[in-house]
Amino acid sequence: MKLEDAKMQFVQAWGSFGSSWGVPRSLAQIHALLLATEKGLSTEEVMQQTKLSRGNVNINLRELVNWKLAQKQHKLGERKDFF
């Protein structure tokens, strides 16, 4: 099994756990993706890897930041936010 496949299985499993705990599945999937990724991800990268809409990703990233489970990072020369 490739590392990328294992990472996506973790994201799917964490999403299932989250929904059984009363947390929206997409929020839990985004959280798992951020946990399993070494570098910060932009909104577009999260959208691409989770196959979720921009609105869904934006709302859930904002919620993760509010819960202090994710941090917004700024990179020099970039206009995007990274999480």
OpenMM code with the backbone's topology and positions (N, CA, C; nanometers):
from openmm import Vec3, app, unit

residues = "MET LYS LEU GLU ASP ALA LYS MET GLN PHE VAL GLN ALA TRP GLY SER PHE GLY SER SER TRP GLY VAL PRO ARG SER LEU ALA GLN ILE HIS ALA LEU LEU LEU ALA THR GLU LYS GLY LEU SER THR GLU GLU VAL MET GLN GLN THR LYS LEU SER ARG GLY ASN VAL ASN ILE ASN LEU ARG GLU LEU VAL ASN TRP LYS LEU ALA GLN LYS GLN HIS LYS LEU GLY GLU ARG LYS ASP PHE PHE".split()
positions = [
    Vec3(0.0842, -0.1176, 0.0000),
    Vec3(0.0000, 0.0000, 0.0000),
    Vec3(0.0890, 0.1242, 0.0000),
    Vec3(0.0543, 0.2189, -0.0839),
    Vec3(0.1288, 0.3436, -0.0913),
    Vec3(0.0916, 0.4338, 0.0259),
    Vec3(0.1843, 0.5230, 0.0611),
    Vec3(0.1613, 0.6156, 0.1704),
    Vec3(0.0404, 0.7045, 0.1429),
    Vec3(0.0250, 0.7499, 0.0199),
    Vec3(-0.0880, 0.8363, -0.0161),
    Vec3(-0.2211, 0.7627, 0.0014),
    Vec3(-0.2237, 0.6340, -0.0341),
    Vec3(-0.3458, 0.5541, -0.0157),
    Vec3(-0.3785, 0.5400, 0.1329),
    Vec3(-0.2763, 0.5158, 0.2135),
    Vec3(-0.2964, 0.5020, 0.3579),
    Vec3(-0.3472, 0.6325, 0.4177),
    Vec3(-0.2928, 0.7446, 0.3694),
    Vec3(-0.3367, 0.8756, 0.4186),
    Vec3(-0.4843, 0.8974, 0.3874),
    Vec3(-0.5272, 0.8639, 0.2677),
    Vec3(-0.6666, 0.8843, 0.2306),
    Vec3(-0.7594, 0.7880, 0.3054),
    Vec3(-0.7120, 0.6673, 0.3377),
    Vec3(-0.7917, 0.5761, 0.4202),
    Vec3(-0.8097, 0.6338, 0.5607),
    Vec3(-0.7033, 0.6951, 0.6134),
    Vec3(-0.7115, 0.7606, 0.7431),
    Vec3(-0.8125, 0.8749, 0.7394),
    Vec3(-0.8091, 0.9549, 0.6344),
    Vec3(-0.9025, 1.0669, 0.6197),
    Vec3(-1.0461, 1.0154, 0.6178),
    Vec3(-1.0709, 0.9091, 0.5433),
    Vec3(-1.2065, 0.8531, 0.5360),
    Vec3(-1.2504, 0.7956, 0.6709),
    Vec3(-1.1600, 0.7240, 0.7378),
    Vec3(-1.1929, 0.6643, 0.8677),
    Vec3(-1.2193, 0.7729, 0.9722),
    Vec3(-1.1368, 0.8769, 0.9742),
    Vec3(-1.1544, 0.9863, 1.0705),
    Vec3(-1.2877, 1.0566, 1.0455),
    Vec3(-1.3251, 1.0684, 0.9194),
    Vec3(-1.4554, 1.1267, 0.8860),
    Vec3(-1.5694, 1.0435, 0.9419),
    Vec3(-1.5573, 0.9117, 0.9332),
    Vec3(-1.6596, 0.8221, 0.9890),
    Vec3(-1.6657, 0.8335, 1.1409),
    Vec3(-1.5485, 0.8374, 1.2050),
    Vec3(-1.5450, 0.8536, 1.3506),
    Vec3(-1.6099, 0.9855, 1.3895),
    Vec3(-1.5745, 1.0903, 1.3183),
    Vec3(-1.6280, 1.2227, 1.3500),
    Vec3(-1.7791, 1.2262, 1.3435),
    Vec3(-1.8356, 1.1669, 1.2400),
    Vec3(-1.9816, 1.1703, 1.2281),
    Vec3(-2.0476, 1.0888, 1.3392),
    Vec3(-1.9824, 0.9827, 1.3862),
    Vec3(-2.0406, 0.9068, 1.4978),
    Vec3(-2.0265, 0.9819, 1.6300),
    Vec3(-1.9356, 1.0798, 1.6366),
    Vec3(-1.9175, 1.1631, 1.7559),
    Vec3(-2.0007, 1.2912, 1.7495),
    Vec3(-2.0750, 1.3102, 1.6418),
    Vec3(-2.1570, 1.4295, 1.6290),
    Vec3(-2.0877, 1.5456, 1.5601),
    Vec3(-1.9716, 1.5196, 1.5007),
    Vec3(-1.8956, 1.6213, 1.4266),
    Vec3(-1.9239, 1.5991, 1.2783),
    Vec3(-1.9462, 1.7054, 1.2012),
    Vec3(-1.9694, 1.6857, 1.0579),
    Vec3(-1.8559, 1.6063, 0.9913),
    Vec3(-1.8945, 1.5127, 0.9062),
    Vec3(-1.7979, 1.4243, 0.8403),
    Vec3(-1.6914, 1.5040, 0.7646),
    Vec3(-1.7331, 1.6064, 0.6909),
    Vec3(-1.6369, 1.6827, 0.6113),
    Vec3(-1.5380, 1.7569, 0.7011),
    Vec3(-1.5833, 1.8079, 0.8154),
    Vec3(-1.4930, 1.8754, 0.9086),
    Vec3(-1.3887, 1.7765, 0.9607),
    Vec3(-1.4324, 1.6568, 0.9980),
    Vec3(-1.3400, 1.5549, 1.0480),
    Vec3(-1.2417, 1.5107, 0.9383),
    Vec3(-1.2879, 1.5011, 0.8150),
    Vec3(-1.1989, 1.4630, 0.7049),
    Vec3(-1.0913, 1.5687, 0.6819),
    Vec3(-1.1304, 1.6948, 0.6851),
    Vec3(-1.0335, 1.8032, 0.6671),
    Vec3(-0.9340, 1.8032, 0.7828),
    Vec3(-0.9814, 1.7828, 0.9033),
    Vec3(-0.8933, 1.7757, 1.0197),
    Vec3(-0.7917, 1.6628, 1.0031),
    Vec3(-0.8375, 1.5461, 0.9621),
    Vec3(-0.7481, 1.4320, 0.9409),
    Vec3(-0.6447, 1.4616, 0.8327),
    Vec3(-0.6875, 1.5251, 0.7257),
    Vec3(-0.5950, 1.5595, 0.6175),
    Vec3(-0.4857, 1.6527, 0.6675),
    Vec3(-0.5240, 1.7522, 0.7463),
    Vec3(-0.4250, 1.8453, 0.8003),
    Vec3(-0.3305, 1.7738, 0.8969),
    Vec3(-0.3828, 1.6804, 0.9763),
    Vec3(-0.2981, 1.6045, 1.0684),
    Vec3(-0.1975, 1.5165, 0.9939),
    Vec3(-0.2390, 1.4632, 0.8809),
    Vec3(-0.1563, 1.3673, 0.8068),
    Vec3(-0.0617, 1.4328, 0.7070),
    Vec3(-0.0638, 1.5645, 0.6983),
    Vec3(0.0197, 1.6357, 0.6022),
    Vec3(0.1228, 1.7195, 0.6762),
    Vec3(0.2477, 1.7073, 0.6350),
    Vec3(0.3562, 1.7788, 0.7028),
    Vec3(0.3519, 1.9288, 0.6798),
    Vec3(0.3320, 1.9695, 0.5552),
    Vec3(0.3341, 2.1128, 0.5234),
    Vec3(0.1923, 2.1680, 0.5282),
    Vec3(0.1825, 2.2980, 0.5399),
    Vec3(0.0518, 2.3609, 0.5377),
    Vec3(-0.0143, 2.3455, 0.4017),
    Vec3(-0.1447, 2.3337, 0.4018),
    Vec3(-0.2210, 2.3194, 0.2780),
    Vec3(-0.3062, 2.4426, 0.2550),
    Vec3(-0.3185, 2.4822, 0.1294),
    Vec3(-0.4086, 2.5917, 0.0937),
    Vec3(-0.5502, 2.5357, 0.0812),
    Vec3(-0.6459, 2.6260, 0.0752),
    Vec3(-0.7855, 2.5856, 0.0582),
    Vec3(-0.8015, 2.5022, -0.0686),
    Vec3(-0.7361, 2.5442, -0.1757),
    Vec3(-0.7462, 2.4721, -0.3034),
    Vec3(-0.6904, 2.3307, -0.2914),
    Vec3(-0.5795, 2.3143, -0.2192),
    Vec3(-0.5210, 2.1810, -0.2014),
    Vec3(-0.6127, 2.0913, -0.1190),
    Vec3(-0.6758, 2.1486, -0.0166),
    Vec3(-0.7712, 2.0713, 0.0637),
    Vec3(-0.8895, 2.0304, -0.0233),
    Vec3(-0.9406, 2.1236, -0.1039),
    Vec3(-1.0519, 2.0932, -0.1939),
    Vec3(-1.0161, 1.9791, -0.2885),
    Vec3(-0.8978, 1.9871, -0.3464),
    Vec3(-0.8550, 1.8872, -0.4440),
    Vec3(-0.8424, 1.7486, -0.3804),
    Vec3(-0.7848, 1.7430, -0.2618),
    Vec3(-0.7594, 1.6130, -0.2004),
    Vec3(-0.8843, 1.5508, -0.1376),
    Vec3(-0.9767, 1.6328, -0.0899),
    Vec3(-1.0972, 1.5790, -0.0260),
    Vec3(-1.2161, 1.5718, -0.1204),
    Vec3(-1.2062, 1.6376, -0.2354),
    Vec3(-1.3156, 1.6430, -0.3330),
    Vec3(-1.4400, 1.7115, -0.2743),
    Vec3(-1.4167, 1.8135, -0.1902),
    Vec3(-1.5251, 1.8909, -0.1312),
    Vec3(-1.5315, 2.0284, -0.1971),
    Vec3(-1.6454, 2.0933, -0.1861),
    Vec3(-1.6637, 2.2250, -0.2476),
    Vec3(-1.5869, 2.3325, -0.1719),
    Vec3(-1.5627, 2.4435, -0.2387),
    Vec3(-1.4911, 2.5564, -0.1776),
    Vec3(-1.5645, 2.6074, -0.0532),
    Vec3(-1.6960, 2.6236, -0.0631),
    Vec3(-1.7727, 2.6729, 0.0498),
    Vec3(-1.7630, 2.5804, 0.1705),
    Vec3(-1.7761, 2.4515, 0.1461),
    Vec3(-1.7671, 2.3514, 0.2523),
    Vec3(-1.6291, 2.3568, 0.3184),
    Vec3(-1.5245, 2.3622, 0.2380),
    Vec3(-1.3879, 2.3660, 0.2912),
    Vec3(-1.3650, 2.4949, 0.3694),
    Vec3(-1.4084, 2.6098, 0.3150),
    Vec3(-1.3893, 2.7378, 0.3842),
    Vec3(-1.4585, 2.7389, 0.5209),
    Vec3(-1.5819, 2.6944, 0.5246),
    Vec3(-1.6571, 2.6926, 0.6505),
    Vec3(-1.5885, 2.6019, 0.7525),
    Vec3(-1.5492, 2.4838, 0.7087),
    Vec3(-1.4895, 2.3881, 0.8013),
    Vec3(-1.3489, 2.4279, 0.8449),
    Vec3(-1.2702, 2.4889, 0.7574),
    Vec3(-1.1385, 2.5385, 0.7990),
    Vec3(-1.1542, 2.6494, 0.9023),
    Vec3(-1.2503, 2.7387, 0.8796),
    Vec3(-1.2758, 2.8457, 0.9760),
    Vec3(-1.3168, 2.7873, 1.1117),
    Vec3(-1.3989, 2.6840, 1.1083),
    Vec3(-1.4426, 2.6191, 1.2322),
    Vec3(-1.3240, 2.5509, 1.3031),
    Vec3(-1.2367, 2.4860, 1.2285),
    Vec3(-1.1181, 2.4234, 1.2889),
    Vec3(-1.0265, 2.5279, 1.3524),
    Vec3(-1.0143, 2.6434, 1.2896),
    Vec3(-0.9340, 2.7526, 1.3467),
    Vec3(-1.0015, 2.8040, 1.4740),
    Vec3(-1.1334, 2.8206, 1.4715),
    Vec3(-1.2066, 2.8666, 1.5904),
    Vec3(-1.1915, 2.7692, 1.7068),
    Vec3(-1.1885, 2.6396, 1.6769),
    Vec3(-1.1730, 2.5365, 1.7801),
    Vec3(-1.0263, 2.5186, 1.8207),
    Vec3(-0.9368, 2.5926, 1.7557),
    Vec3(-0.7931, 2.5859, 1.7798),
    Vec3(-0.7336, 2.4482, 1.7462),
    Vec3(-0.7938, 2.3831, 1.6463),
    Vec3(-0.7425, 2.2558, 1.5953),
    Vec3(-0.6586, 2.2762, 1.4705),
    Vec3(-0.6600, 2.3979, 1.4174),
    Vec3(-0.5791, 2.4333, 1.3009),
    Vec3(-0.5367, 2.5790, 1.3170),
    Vec3(-0.4278, 2.6137, 1.2505),
    Vec3(-0.3779, 2.7511, 1.2528),
    Vec3(-0.3637, 2.8007, 1.1100),
    Vec3(-0.3928, 2.9289, 1.0932),
    Vec3(-0.3686, 2.9938, 0.9649),
    Vec3(-0.2225, 3.0322, 0.9589),
    Vec3(-0.1575, 3.0007, 0.8472),
    Vec3(-0.0170, 3.0357, 0.8275),
    Vec3(-0.0063, 3.1219, 0.7032),
    Vec3(0.0839, 3.2176, 0.7076),
    Vec3(0.1103, 3.3019, 0.5922),
    Vec3(0.2517, 3.2728, 0.5449),
    Vec3(0.2681, 3.2595, 0.4145),
    Vec3(0.3999, 3.2363, 0.3561),
    Vec3(0.4405, 3.3598, 0.2777),
    Vec3(0.5655, 3.3956, 0.2894),
    Vec3(0.6180, 3.5108, 0.2170),
    Vec3(0.5962, 3.4942, 0.0673),
    Vec3(0.5471, 3.5974, 0.0046),
    Vec3(0.5267, 3.5959, -0.1400),
    Vec3(0.3992, 3.5265, -0.1835),
    Vec3(0.3202, 3.4748, -0.0913),
    Vec3(0.1955, 3.4064, -0.1241),
    Vec3(0.0771, 3.4881, -0.0739),
    Vec3(-0.0279, 3.4933, -0.1517),
    Vec3(-0.1485, 3.5630, -0.1085),
    Vec3(-0.2457, 3.4679, -0.0406),
    Vec3(-0.2233, 3.3386, -0.0567),
    Vec3(-0.3125, 3.2373, 0.0000),
    Vec3(-0.2812, 3.2170, 0.1471),
    Vec3(-0.3810, 3.1686, 0.2191),
    Vec3(-0.3604, 3.1240, 0.3558),
    Vec3(-0.3332, 2.9737, 0.3521),
    Vec3(-0.2519, 2.9277, 0.4427),
    Vec3(-0.2200, 2.7864, 0.4539),
    Vec3(-0.2585, 2.7419, 0.5938),
    Vec3(-0.3010, 2.6174, 0.6060),
    Vec3(-0.3496, 2.5652, 0.7344),
    Vec3(-0.2718, 2.4408, 0.7719),
] * unit.nanometer
topology = app.Topology()
chain = topology.addChain("A")
for resn in residues:
    res = topology.addResidue(resn, chain)
    for name in ("N", "CA", "C"):
        topology.addAtom(name, app.Element.getBySymbol(name[0]), res)
